[in-house]
């Protein structure tokens, strides 16, 4: 199964609109989806424990995010410049928020925390001036403000549901190689042989190109 998505894999894929990462992935690398300005929906499976720096930096159309309930931290600049993101729920597994994690998220208004107050890096909400932080009653470490933003207790936090538009991946592949579709601004569906995927960006012999279809998603499937 897919175990990791390496850094810069989908960097600058501006037509990628929806993304559902397959279960089994444990790590997403630096800037893996940075600059995917058409990405609107994101689902991170519960197998993911680590997301590296700025993985979703400047995903300016991103509105729906579902995070893994095993995610350990919100990394540095993780959602920086995601200017369409308005609501986000942070699972109780998260123990730290990195520096400028939400820098420039100008439309972010509500961040719901399901667990105790995490440690924070410098200015996680820099230039995200409209944010109110909500936390579960009974959790610890909270005050009237958090990282310079107002903090309010509530009975429960509601995890936002992503839209049904998504990109799927072949569960028989092992990893997305670094930069393999970097800056593919006119990305179209292709079929990737599961025994060639790790080096698909280097070996054209592993590809079977499909006719263009009316879709803004990128689909990996098994070549038969």
Buried (B, 14 or more C-beta within 10 A) or exposed (E): BBBBBBBBBBBBBBBBBBBBBBEBBBBBBBBBBBBBBBBBBBBBBBBBBBBBBBBBBBBBBBBBBBBBBBBBBBBBBBBBBBBBBBBBBBBBBBBBBBBBBBBBBBBBEBBBBBBBBBEBBEBBBBBBEEBBBBBBEEBEEBEEEBBBBEBEEEEEBEBBEBEEBBBBBBEBBBBBBBBBBBEBEEBBBBBBBBEBBBEBBEEEEBBEEEEEEEBBBBBBBBBE
